[in-house]
Amino acid sequence: MRKKSVSIAAALAVAVLIAGCNSAGVLDPSSFGDSAASVKDLPDVSYYKNDELIAQGKVQFKEKNYGKSYALFKRAVEVFPEDPQAWLGFAASADHIARFDTADRAYQKLAPMIGNRPEYYNNFGYSQLLRGNLLQARRNFLQAYELDPTNVTTANNLQLLENSISFAKRS
């Protein structure tokens, strides 16, 4: 009996030490890698507040949980099929999990909605960059630049493209 209580005490001591390594504490879900905001569960209902799905999708995307953001934005485009933010998030999430076929369908849906805006060209250009289509990426980034020369995202994307070109091709 004494050995069992010693092993339980040792296990508790290890748990306390491990929890001490994380500033969030033992009971905070962020102790396991995700931030507290990204593990918030959405109720399984058919009614959502205006931007609940989109807001949660953005949190997951920012946390680089692209699979989770993909699922949230997929639901968002089902619930709000005419919302460009939902489609942009869905397309970007699909790009980051290499679901380019799905991303292409999303960009086709977005084209009539916001096809004349820098956000569209920046996202579609970044999609092409991820695929290795550098010429198409450049065309889209330049189109975004023509629409808004002061757009910081466009400037960053053009710099990213320049950096991508300067790296050697690897097989």
Secondary structure, 3 states (H helix, E strand, C coil): CHHHHHHHHHHHHHHHHHHHCCCCCCCCHHHHCCCHHHHCCCCCCCCCCCCHHHHHHHHHHHCCCHHHHHHHHHHHHHHCCCCHHHHHHHHHHHHHCCCHHHHHHHHHHHHHHHCCCHHHHHHHHHHHHHHCCHHHHHHHHHHHHHHCCCCHHHHHHHHHHHHHHHCCCCC
